[in-house]
């Protein structure tokens, strides 16, 4: 007849394994059960920090958390923190930084609402261990920054900080405006050798900013990996019809037909290397603007250079002046992108 086994009687390696499967709340409860268990459970209690702003919340979690932080809890237990997610007011972000240790040595995921300060954004990113000091395969993998009410200040300091961690990052989402320039986007993409997702097409965009996309001239140089990004700056002399009652030349980028083809084929060539890509998102809605300096997405312009993207399932070209919807081009899509049901 079998007998129940107590947690205390388990070898330490099994205790750690059990602790790793518990929810954070349940792990915290164990700290109050037995003083001797604190060494086992404390690292798991502090694995993840998450603070969200909720209207009409019954408990003032903001102040409860800050009171804990003011008692040096972040500095005491910061060594265990692996992910931080703060969706709250910028003032909270600033105080959180003031109460934090110099770095969180195990931090791999960082998500926060933009504190509307270029220097503060840079300081928060640098709370992760530096890539140069990381030799054990860890490091910052995910970075997500949302603009407070859609606006932010991702400037030179923030960009410099981002570039410092480029070699380790796998997921980058920057949903704010203004964001990165074409030059800084290219610098990052050339260094981000592990990048799986790159999304700087946020919900809110400033139609008057011309540097919030990746200029095609910057694309046709080193290798890079892009998942979700607007590409512009391409001459499109093939667009001749009037636009909004005005001559097309008032809207399109100047350049010859050959210059357009050469540039487009250079971009297609780079995109064609992303053979594992499942989603290609180039279109971005910026009402009332329509993209005219974009890829034409036709066989003539070099679309055949993307024939090896066999894993593509979703292609997003919304609000772009493209010609991929003709019979010849649609037949090409059906043959070369068999998993793409429709092009948006």
N, C-alpha and C positions, 0 to 999 in steps of 0.2 A: 504494500500500500504506500503510495507516494505521500510525502509531507510537503506543505507549503514552504517555500524558501523566502526568507526575509531579505529585503534589499541590503540591509547591513551585512549580511553574511556573504554577499557576492564579492568576487574579486574586484579590485578597483577598476580594471579595464572594462568589466561588464557594467559596473555602476555608471561609468562615463558613457558607455554605449546606450544604456537605458535613458540617461539624462538627455542625450542628443535627440531622442525621439519625442520628448515631451514638448507640449506647447509652452510658450514663454510664461503664460499665467500660471500654469500648473507647476512649472519649474520654480517660480517665485514662492509658491505655497510651501514647497519642500524646504526652503530656507528657514521657515518658521517651525518646522517639525523637529529638526535635530541640528544642534550646533555643529556637530561633526560633519554634517553633509555640506556645509557652506563651501568648502574647498572644491567639491565635486560640481555643485549646481551654480555657483556664482558666475563662472564663465558663460554658461548658457542663458542665464537671466539677462546678461548684458550684451548678448550677441547683436541685438537689433534695437535701435532707437527709432520710434515713430511718433510724431506729434502732428495731429491734424486739427485744423480749425473747423468746428462744427457749430452751426447756429443752434441756439436753445439747448445746449448741452447741460445736463443736470449737474455735472461735476466740473469744476474749474481746473481742468487738467493742465492748462498753461502754468498757473501759479504753483500747483502741486509739483510739477516737473521742475520749474525754476527754483523752488525752495530746496529741492533735492540737489540740484546742480550747485546752488550757492553754498551747500554744505560740503563741497569738494567731491561729490559722488562721481562726476565725469572724469575728474583727474585721477581719482582712486581706481576706477574700474574701466577707464578708457582703453586700456590695453586689450580688453576682450571684445570691444565693439567692432563688428564686421560690416554693418550696414546702418546708414542714417537716412531717414526720410522725414523731412520737415515741410509740411504744407500749411504754412501759417504766416502771420504778419511779418514784414521785414524787421520790425523792432525786436521781435522774438529771436530772429536769426542772429541779429547783432549781439544780443546778450548771450545767446548760446555760444557764440564764438569766444566771447570774453571769458566764459566760465569753462572753456574746454582746455585740455592739455595741448601742448605744442603740436603733437601729432597723435593720430589713432593708428598704431602700428599694424593692426590687422584689417583696416578698412578696405573693403573691396567694392562697395556700392554706396553712392552718394546721390541723394535726391533732395532738392530744396527749392523753395520759392525765392526768386531773385531779390536780394536786399536793396536793389536800386543803387548799388555802389560798386564801381569797378574794382576798387581795392578790397572790399569785403568779399566779393565773389572769388577773387584770386586767393584771399586768405583761407576761405572755406575749402577750395580745391586742394590747397597745400596742406590741409589737415591729414591727408592721406600720406602714407610713407612714400618717399621719393623713389622714382623708378631706378635711379642709380644705386640706391642702397638696398634694393630688393633682389636677393639672390635665391629665394626659396620658391619661386613660382607664384607668389601671391602678388598683391598690389591692386591698385584701383582699376576695376574692370568696367563698372557702369557709372556714368555721370548723366544726371537728368536735372536740368535747371528750367524752371518756369518763370516767366516774367510776372511780377505782381500786377494784376489787372492787365496783363498783356504787354506791359512795358518793362524795359530793363536797361542795364548799362554794361553790356558785355564789351569792354573796351580793350585797350592794349595790355593792361595788367592781367585781365582775365585770359586773354589769348595766350600770353606768355606762360601762364600757369597751365593752361590746357596743353600746350606744346610739350611741357616738361613731362606730362604723363601719357603722351600719345602712344608710346611703344607698348603700353600695357592695356590701354582701353579697348574694349570690345563693343560697347554700346554707348553712343553719345546722342542725347536728345536735348536740343536747345530751343525752347518754345518761348520766344520773346522778340521784341524789336526795340532798338536796332540790335543786330546780331553780328556775325563775322563777315569780313570783307572777302572778296574772291581770293586775294593773295594769301590771307591767313587760312582760308579753307584748304587751299592747295598745299600750304606748308604742313598742315595737320595731316591731310590724307597721305602725303608722301612719307610720313613718319609712323602712321598708325598701322603697323603690320598685322595686328590681330583684329582689326575692326570688322565687326559683323553688321552693325547697324549705325547709320549716321543720318540723323534727321534734324535739319534746321529749318524745315518748312513748318512753321507754327500756325496756329489757328488765326493769328492776327499778323498782318503784314502792312508795311508802309509803302504804298505804291510809288511814292516820290523818291525812295532810296534806290539807287541804281547799282549798289555794290552788295546787295543781299542775295546774290546768286553766284554760282561758280562760272566765271567767264570762260568761254570755250577756248580762248588762247592759253589759259592756264592749264587746261586739261591735257593738251597734246604734248606733254613733257614726261615727267616720271610716272612710275606705276602708282596706282592708288586704288582704293576700294570704296565705292560709294553705294549707298542703299536708297537714299531718299533726298534728292537735291535738285534744285532748278539749275539748268545750264542755259546761259544766254550769251549775247555778244556775237551772234553769227549773222553775217550779211545774207539777206534773202531777196536777191533781185528777181527770183521767180514769182514773187508776190507783186502783181501788177494791178489788180482790181482796186477801185476806190475803197477807202476805209473811212467809215462814218462820214461819207460825203466829201472826203478830202483825198488828194492824190496819195497813193501808197508810199511814195518817197518821203512823205512827212512822218511816217511811222517806222519804216524799216531801216536797218543799219546799212550804211553805204559800203559797197564792195562789189567786185565783179562776180560773174557766175563761177569762174574757175576758183577764185578765192573762197567762195562759199563752199564749193565741193571739197577743196583741199582741207579746209578747217573741219567740215562735218565728218569727213572720212577719218581724220585724226581722232576725233571724239569717239566715233563708232569703234575704232581700233582699240581704244582704251576700254570702253564698255564691254567689248567682245571678249576681254580677258576674264571677266567675272563669270566664269562658267557655272558657278554654284548659285548664282543669283536667282531668287524666286520671285522677287518683286522689283519692278523697275518703275520708279515714281519720279517723273520729270515735270509734270504739270502742277501748277499752283494757282489757286483762285485768288486774284487780287482785284476785286470789283472796283471800278468798271474796266480794268485793264485786261487786254488780251495779249498773249505772247507772240510777237512777230520775229524776234531775233533768236528763234529756237531751232532745234534740229527739224528738218523737213520730214524725216522718217519715211523716206521713199527708197526704192531699190536704186534709182538713179543717183541719189545723194550718198549712197554707201550702206544702206540698211543690211545688205548681205553680209557685212562684217560682223553682224550680231547673230549669225545663223547657229553658232555653237552654244547659245544660251538656252539649252534644251530643258532646263529646270524651271524656266519662267512660268509662273502661274497667273501673275497679275501685272498688267501694264497700264499705267495711269498717265495720260497725256492731256488731261482736261485743260481747256482754255488755251491750247497751243495751236498755232497755225500749221497743221500737219496735213499730209496727203496720203496717209497710210490706209485710207478707207476705200481706195479704188480696187477694182476687181483683181488686178495683177498683184497688188501689194497684199490684199487679203488672202489670196492663194498662197503667197509666200509665207505669211504668218501661220496659216494652217499647216503648212509643210514643216516649217522650221521651229515653231513654238507650239508643239502639239498640246501642251497643257494649258494654254491661254484660251479661256472660253470666249472672252470678248475684251476689247480694248476700250478703256474708259477715257 
